[in-house]
Amino acid sequence: MMRPGGDVDVYLCCECVDLRKSINGLSILVEQALGLDPFAPQLFVFCNRKRDKIKILYWERTGFVLWYKRLEKNRFAWPLSGDGEVVTLTGRELNWLLDGIDVFAMQPHEEVPFETVL
């Protein structure tokens, strides 16, 4: 099974994308519309309008890799945002998203700062 590790940076394109685009079209979208470097060691994630398909693009040493997932039932939880907006996730959160968990509705505990253990 091919899934990212927890330490990778993931960028979600909030705008719906025509998933007929392949590597060339998506890499141009990363560079021009999102203002990011498609050759950086990061994952770039795109979703279609119906939110039942996802493509993940990344550069791996000698070329681009394109990963595709289609749901047979249900939809991916996806942030609704403005044109060209990007949401950052961790690799762990991307795995949760791929498993059907709405990572945008989850609220972590409030951070508790301490200065000493005594």
Buried (B, 14 or more C-beta within 10 A) or exposed (E): EEEBEEEBBBBBBBBBBEBEBEBEBBBEBBBEBBEBEBEEEBBBBBBBEEBBBBBBBBBEEEEBEEBEEEBEEEEBBBBEEEEEEBBEBBBBBBBBBBEEEEBBEEEEEEEEEEEEEE
